[in-house]
Amino acid sequence: MSESEKHHRRIRSFVRRQGRMTEAQQRALDELWSKYGLEPGDGLLNLDEVFGRSAPRVLEIGFGMGDSLAEMALVDPENDYIGIEVHRPGVGNLMAKLNDQGSENVRLFCHDAIEILATRIADESLDRVLLFFPDPWHKRRHNKRRIVQGPFIDAIRKKLKPGGIFHMATDWEDYAVWMMKEMNQTEGFENVAGPGLYSERPAYRPVTKFERRGHRLGHGIWDLLFKRN
């Protein structure tokens, strides 16, 4: 089997549910892509050139509709943010939010995060990687689709600077346990909260509408912060 065939047979952690694209979202994609968009490709990004400065770099994988990323970019303008999301309506929605609030410190990919990590993000270039509320693939037969597994964790470790943080959050206890187990089985990280412990939500992670709804329904939230050592 060729490397190309192996690549296409990789089990993906997402399903492309494009949903309905609103006129505003499509207009944002059309008009703001040149301002905020980044293209997939084979060359590593020079992030100083992309952002026109040297600053702490934060990558969010799977930002959904972009509410949290927009808020973080507004509250922490000293950081540069890169977002990766496969669903075009979410990318368009976030671009519109960023433009409305005047944020210049965000760039976005509309593509598979695994491919972007491999081809566009240089090793030891990120200060923090965020993975908030990924698809839990809660049915046992679908667990193999969960993104937090050894090869993915290894890829994140390579992209983080020494001392950089990989921050995960989920509202599925079973997935939180899964994440903890996978992180403990993968070398190169230290649990910030201590062995086997979950972290308090850091102030920089916004509480989303989705999360507030979960609290009302009695759902727990688990944050895991691991430092590259």
C-alpha positions, -999 to 999 in steps of 0.1 A, spaced: 0 0 0 14 34 -9 18 62 16 -10 81 -2 -34 51 2 -25 48 39 -32 84 44 -67 82 28 -75 51 49 -68 68 82 -97 67 106 -109 102 110 -121 118 143 -148 139 125 -176 136 101 -181 165 77 -216 177 87 -216 210 68 -251 221 78 -267 252 64 -244 280 55 -261 314 62 -257 343 39 -236 361 65 -213 332 70 -207 328 33 -201 365 29 -175 364 56 -158 335 39 -158 353 6 -148 387 19 -125 379 49 -106 348 38 -77 369 26 -75 385 60 -79 355 83 -76 324 62 -46 301 58 -43 274 31 -32 238 35 0 230 18 34 214 21 54 243 35 59 250 71 45 284 82 68 311 95 44 324 122 64 356 127 57 365 91 21 354 92 13 376 122 39 403 116 54 400 151 68 376 176 43 366 203 31 335 223 13 312 199 -19 293 208 -35 267 185 -72 256 190 -82 224 172 -119 221 164 -132 255 174 -168 248 163 -187 281 158 -157 300 172 -172 317 203 -144 307 227 -117 315 202 -131 349 195 -134 357 232 -98 346 239 -84 366 210 -102 397 223 -93 393 260 -57 383 253 -45 404 223 -9 398 233 -13 362 221 -15 350 185 -41 324 178 -44 297 151 -77 279 147 -85 247 128 -120 236 120 -134 214 92 -169 229 91 -172 259 68 -202 275 86 -182 277 118 -152 292 100 -174 318 84 -191 326 117 -158 331 135 -144 353 107 -174 376 110 -170 378 148 -133 386 146 -139 413 120 -168 428 141 -146 430 172 -115 442 153 -92 412 162 -61 410 141 -44 382 161 -61 351 146 -56 330 115 -78 301 105 -76 268 86 -107 251 72 -91 216 70 -82 184 88 -61 192 119 -40 161 115 -28 171 81 -22 207 91 -1 196 121 20 174 98 25 199 69 21 235 81 30 238 118 67 238 127 81 217 155 84 236 189 65 266 176 35 266 199 31 277 235 -3 261 240 -26 237 222 -64 237 230 -88 209 224 -122 219 239 -151 195 239 -141 173 210 -166 147 197 -167 120 224 -177 92 200 -194 78 231 -206 45 216 -180 18 223 -177 7 187 -168 43 178 -142 49 205 -115 42 178 -125 76 162 -116 96 193 -89 121 184 -69 118 217 -48 88 211 -11 81 211 -1 92 176 -21 125 179 -6 132 213 29 126 199 21 151 171 10 177 197 42 171 217 64 178 188 47 211 179 48 224 215 78 243 229 94 227 259 71 237 288 42 242 264 7 232 275 -18 208 260 -52 217 274 -82 194 269 -117 198 282 -148 175 279 -182 171 295 -181 133 290 -166 116 321 -158 85 301 -138 106 276 -121 124 304 -110 90 318 -99 80 283 -79 112 279 -62 108 312 -52 72 304 -39 80 269 -19 110 282 -4 88 310 6 62 285 24 86 262 59 99 271 69 135 271 41 151 292 36 159 329 2 165 344 0 200 357 -24 192 384 -5 161 396 -6 124 387 -42 113 379 -57 147 388 -80 170 367 -73 207 367 -96 236 376 -107 256 345 -81 282 338 -93 318 336 -84 320 299 -109 292 289 -143 309 284 -174 292 297 -195 285 265 -233 284 261 -229 247 256 -211 244 289 -236 265 308 -264 244 294 -245 213 306 -241 227 341 -279 233 342 -284 197 333 -261 185 360 -232 176 336 -197 177 349 -168 194 331 -133 179 331 -102 200 322 -69 182 317 -36 203 314 -4 185 305 30 202 302 56 191 277 86 181 297 
